[in-house]
Amino acid sequence: MIDWLRQWVGLSDEFGGVVYDTASVGVMHALAVAREEAAPSTRKLGLIRRPPDGLPRYRIYSSDQAHSSAEKAAIALGLGEENVVRVPSDSRFQMDVKSLGRAIARDRQQDFQPMAVVATVGTTSTASVDPIPEIATICRDEKMWLHIDGAYGGGFTIVPEYELLSKGWELADSIVINPHKTVFVPLDFSVLYVRGLDRLRRVFTLVPEYLRGDTVEAEKNYMDYGIQLGRRFRALKAWVIWRSLGRQGIIGRLREQIRLANLFAEWVKQDPRFEISAPVSMGVVCFRFVAGIGDAGPGSTTPATTNDTLDKINSNIVERINTSGRVYLTQTKLRGQTVMRIGLGNVLTTEEHLRKGWEMIRQTALELHREN
């Protein structure tokens, strides 16, 4: 299953993979290897009181839109939550490469040691995609580990029209993809790919070297590739789903999610009471109810609706819609504003479902606007 997915997303066989439960666990293992390569013998000696000069504080960089898994990994690995540097994103919610370069230079001047960059293909809020090739160039020049968090967006690279999402992946040290997000495998099923999988094994194996042939050349024992010893048979459910749908069936369903997301965005654009809050990406649409902003014209005795009020209305729309049990929305903060968010992913969702959901959103927004 690891090899099927590797081929589908266009990775070379230089990348080997391990199945974990979630991407958060995958990034922790990837950064453990990055830590070992930045500070050799850490698995044996630890990070503190290392003679003769000790070790610097290591830095990890991710965008301000990236998932919090980097902080979780830094806590677990003894690197420290504060050593995850959040790099500003641009107007498209992508990591700003110039800001990344400045952050690295500033840290070097202060005797921090840049260790790794976590770039994202499909951020949590907007499904934005960081500029991987440019980030990879910086990582190469700075001798840093490049991890790509493709937990959400990685699966979409199976679709021929979205192959560009994987541009620069061949330059990465590690990549994580969650088939339980976009390749229709039930939770939990996440794959970490490492360029040169033995780099991962060297950090976690406790098998004596004289038995190495039994655990690598003869039969790979996955207890040597992570913290976990006992493992569930996660690959079985992937095999059942992927054999049932077939590669073309998977591509067809992903294309339909993309079509529905763009259709929904068009409906939002046609209603002046709403606006799109971020570029539509893959199956994610972020939008906001804005009726009332600037509606108090010259001579009007009715004040324009404030942003704080609109934030409350948008949040209440989500709460009221979800309470109905008929539609499910999420909300997030973008540039300090509360916005609504839909994520297409269920294979049973049809255009008719989406249309009914949109009508509920419009009606609920109108009611709440009148109440406020």
C-alpha positions in Angstrom: 0.0 0.0 0.0 2.9 2.3 0.8 4.4 1.7 -2.7 1.0 2.1 -4.5 0.6 5.5 -2.9 4.2 6.5 -3.6 3.7 5.8 -7.3 0.4 7.6 -7.5 1.8 10.8 -6.1 4.9 10.6 -8.2 7.6 10.0 -5.7 10.7 8.1 -6.7 11.7 4.8 -5.1 14.3 6.7 -3.2 11.5 7.4 -0.7 10.5 4.6 1.7 7.5 4.8 3.9 6.0 3.8 7.2 2.3 3.8 8.2 1.4 5.6 11.4 -1.9 6.7 12.8 -1.8 10.4 12.1 0.4 13.1 10.5 1.3 14.5 14.0 3.0 11.2 14.8 4.7 11.2 11.4 6.2 14.7 11.8 7.5 13.9 15.2 9.4 10.9 13.8 10.6 13.0 10.8 11.9 15.7 13.1 13.6 13.2 15.4 15.7 12.2 12.4 16.3 15.9 11.6 17.5 16.4 15.2 19.8 13.4 15.0 21.4 14.6 11.8 21.8 18.1 13.2 23.2 16.8 16.5 24.7 13.3 16.0 24.4 10.9 18.9 21.4 12.6 20.4 19.6 9.2 20.6 22.4 8.0 22.8 23.5 11.1 24.8 20.5 13.3 24.7 20.5 17.1 24.2 21.9 18.5 27.5 25.4 18.7 29.0 27.1 17.6 25.8 30.9 18.2 26.1 32.9 20.1 25.2 30.8 23.0 24.1 27.2 21.9 24.6 24.6 22.3 21.9 22.8 25.3 20.5 19.0 25.7 20.6 17.6 24.2 17.4 14.9 26.0 15.4 12.0 24.7 13.3 10.2 26.9 10.9 6.6 26.7 9.7 4.1 29.2 8.4 1.5 31.0 10.6 -1.1 28.9 8.8 0.5 25.5 9.5 -0.8 22.8 11.8 0.3 22.8 15.5 1.9 19.3 15.0 5.3 21.0 14.8 4.9 22.4 18.3 3.7 19.0 19.6 6.8 17.4 18.1 9.1 20.0 19.5 7.7 19.4 23.0 8.0 15.6 22.7 11.6 15.8 21.3 12.9 18.1 23.9 13.5 20.9 21.4 11.0 23.3 23.1 7.7 24.8 21.9 9.2 28.3 21.7 11.8 27.1 19.1 9.1 26.6 16.5 9.2 29.9 14.6 6.0 30.9 12.9 6.8 32.6 9.6 4.3 35.1 8.2 2.1 34.1 5.2 1.4 36.2 2.2 -2.0 37.4 0.8 -2.7 33.9 -0.4 -2.0 32.4 3.0 1.3 30.8 1.7 4.5 30.9 3.6 6.4 34.1 2.7 9.8 32.9 1.5 11.6 36.2 2.1 10.3 36.3 5.7 11.6 32.7 6.1 15.1 33.8 4.9 15.1 36.8 7.3 14.0 34.6 10.2 16.8 32.1 9.6 19.4 34.9 9.2 18.2 36.6 12.4 18.4 33.3 14.4 21.9 32.5 13.2 23.0 36.0 14.4 21.6 35.1 17.8 23.4 31.7 17.9 20.3 29.6 17.3 20.7 26.6 15.0 18.2 26.4 12.1 17.3 22.7 11.9 14.2 22.1 9.8 11.4 23.7 7.8 7.8 22.2 7.8 6.2 23.3 4.6 2.5 22.6 4.0 0.5 21.4 1.1 -3.0 22.0 2.2 -3.1 24.1 5.4 -5.7 23.4 8.0 -7.8 26.6 7.5 -7.5 27.4 3.8 -5.8 24.4 2.1 -3.1 26.8 0.9 0.1 25.4 -0.6 3.5 26.8 0.4 6.0 27.5 -2.4 7.9 24.2 -2.0 10.7 24.7 -4.6 11.8 28.0 -3.2 11.7 26.7 0.4 13.7 23.6 -0.8 16.4 25.9 -2.2 16.7 27.7 1.2 16.9 24.3 3.0 19.6 23.1 0.7 21.7 26.3 1.1 21.2 26.3 4.8 21.7 22.6 5.2 18.3 22.1 6.9 15.8 19.3 6.9 12.8 19.9 4.7 9.6 18.2 5.8 6.4 18.5 3.7 3.1 18.2 5.5 0.8 17.0 2.7 -1.6 15.4 5.2 -4.6 17.0 3.4 -3.3 18.2 0.0 -0.9 15.3 -0.7 -3.7 13.0 -1.9 -4.8 15.5 -4.5 -1.6 15.0 -6.5 -3.1 11.8 -7.8 -5.3 13.9 -10.0 -3.4 14.8 -13.2 -4.5 18.4 -13.2 -3.0 18.8 -9.7 0.4 17.2 -10.3 2.0 20.6 -9.9 1.2 20.4 -6.1 4.1 17.9 -5.9 6.6 20.2 -7.6 9.8 20.2 -5.5 8.9 17.1 -3.5 11.9 15.3 -4.8 14.0 17.8 -2.8 12.3 17.0 0.5 13.8 14.8 3.3 10.4 13.7 4.5 6.7 13.9 3.4 3.6 12.9 5.2 0.3 12.1 3.4 -3.0 11.1 5.1 -5.1 8.8 3.0 -7.8 9.0 5.7 -8.2 12.7 4.6 -8.3 12.6 0.8 -7.8 9.0 -0.4 -10.9 7.6 1.2 -9.3 5.3 3.8 -11.2 5.3 7.1 -9.4 6.9 10.1 -6.6 6.3 11.0 -4.1 5.9 8.2 -1.1 8.2 7.7 2.1 7.5 5.7 5.4 9.1 6.4 7.9 8.9 3.5 11.6 9.5 4.1 14.2 10.0 1.4 16.5 7.1 2.4 14.3 5.2 4.9 17.3 3.8 6.7 17.9 7.3 8.1 14.7 6.7 10.2 15.8 3.2 11.2 19.1 4.4 12.5 17.4 6.7 15.0 14.9 4.2 16.3 16.3 0.6 16.0 17.5 -1.2 19.1 18.4 -4.3 17.1 22.1 -5.2 17.4 24.0 -4.7 14.2 24.8 -8.4 13.8 21.0 -9.0 13.4 20.6 -6.2 10.9 20.3 -8.6 8.0 17.3 -10.3 9.6 15.4 -7.0 10.1 16.3 -5.2 6.8 17.4 -7.5 4.0 15.2 -10.4 4.9 12.0 -8.9 6.2 11.4 -5.3 7.3 10.3 -5.1 10.9 8.5 -1.8 11.4 9.3 -1.7 15.2 12.7 -0.5 14.0 11.2 2.6 12.3 9.5 4.4 15.1 8.4 4.3 18.8 5.6 1.9 18.3 6.3 -1.8 18.7 2.9 -3.5 18.3 1.0 -2.3 15.2 -2.5 -2.6 13.8 -3.1 -4.1 10.3 -3.9 -0.6 8.9 -2.9 -1.6 5.3 -5.8 -4.0 5.0 -8.5 -1.3 5.0 -6.4 0.7 2.5 -6.2 -2.4 0.2 -10.0 -3.0 0.4 -10.9 0.6 -0.4 -8.3 1.2 -3.2 -9.0 -2.2 -4.8 -12.7 -1.4 -4.7 -12.5 2.1 -6.2 -9.4 1.7 -8.4 -7.1 4.5 -9.2 -9.5 6.0 -11.8 -12.3 5.8 -9.3 -10.3 7.7 -6.7 -9.4 10.4 -9.3 -13.0 10.7 -10.3 -14.2 11.2 -6.8 -11.5 13.8 -6.1 -12.4 15.7 -9.2 -16.0 15.8 -8.1 -15.0 17.3 -4.7 -13.0 20.0 -6.6 -16.0 20.7 -8.9 -18.4 21.0 -6.0 -16.0 23.3 -4.1 -15.7 25.6 -7.0 -19.4 25.5 -7.7 -20.1 26.5 -4.1 -17.6 29.4 -4.4 -19.5 30.7 -7.4 -22.7 30.7 -5.5 -21.0 32.7 -2.7 -19.6 35.2 -5.3 -23.1 35.7 -6.8 -24.6 36.8 -3.4 -23.4 40.3 -2.5 -24.1 39.6 1.2 -21.2 37.1 1.2 -17.5 37.1 0.1 -14.8 34.5 -0.5 -12.2 34.9 2.3 -9.3 32.9 0.7 -8.5 31.4 -2.7 -10.4 28.2 -3.2 -8.1 25.3 -2.9 -8.9 21.7 -3.6 -12.0 20.9 -1.6 -12.0 23.8 0.8 -13.9 27.0 0.6 -13.6 29.8 3.2 -16.3 32.5 3.1 -17.8 35.2 5.2 -21.2 36.9 5.7 -20.5 40.6 5.2 -23.9 42.3 4.8 -24.0 45.5 6.7 -20.4 46.7 6.2 -20.7 50.2 4.7 -24.5 49.9 4.5 -25.0 53.2 6.3 -24.9 55.8 3.5 -25.0 59.6 3.8 -27.8 60.8 6.0 -28.6 57.3 7.2 -29.6 56.9 10.9 -28.6 53.2 10.9 -25.0 52.6 11.8 -23.0 50.2 9.6 -22.6 46.7 11.1 -19.2 46.5 12.8 -16.6 43.8 12.2 -17.1 42.5 15.8 -20.8 42.1 15.1 -20.1 40.3 11.8 -17.7 38.0 13.5 -20.4 37.1 16.0 -23.0 36.6 13.2 -20.6 34.3 11.3 -19.9 32.3 14.3 -23.6 32.0 15.2 -24.4 30.9 11.7 -22.0 28.0 12.1 -23.4 27.1 15.5 -27.1 27.3 14.4 -26.4 25.3 11.2 -24.6 22.6 13.0 -27.2 22.3 15.7 -29.8 21.5 13.0 -27.9 18.3 12.3 -28.6 18.7 8.5 -25.3 20.5 7.5 -21.9 20.7 9.1 -19.7 23.8 8.9 -16.5 24.8 10.6 -15.1 28.2 11.4 -11.7 29.7 11.5 -9.9 33.0 11.9 -8.2 34.6 8.9 -6.4 38.0 9.3 -8.3 38.5 12.5 -11.8 37.9 11.1 -14.1 35.0 11.8 -14.9 33.1 8.6 -17.0 30.1 7.7 -15.5 27.0 6.1 -16.7 24.0 4.2 -14.5 21.0 3.3 -15.8 18.6 0.7 -14.7 15.0 1.4 -17.6 12.6 1.8 -18.1 10.4 -1.2 -21.9 10.6 -0.6 -22.1 14.4 -0.9 -24.0 15.5 -4.0 -24.6 18.8 -5.7 -28.2 18.7 -4.3 -26.9 18.3 -0.7 -24.6 21.3 -1.3 -27.4 23.4 -2.8 -29.7 22.7 0.2 -26.8 23.6 2.6 -26.2 26.9 0.8 -29.9 27.8 1.1 -29.8 27.0 4.8 -26.7 29.2 5.2 -28.3 32.2 3.4 -31.6 31.9 5.3 -29.8 31.6 8.7 -27.5 34.6 7.9 -30.6 36.7 7.1 -32.3 35.8 10.3 -29.3 36.5 12.4 -28.6 39.8 10.7 -32.1 40.9 11.4 -31.7 39.9 15.1 -28.6 41.9 15.4 
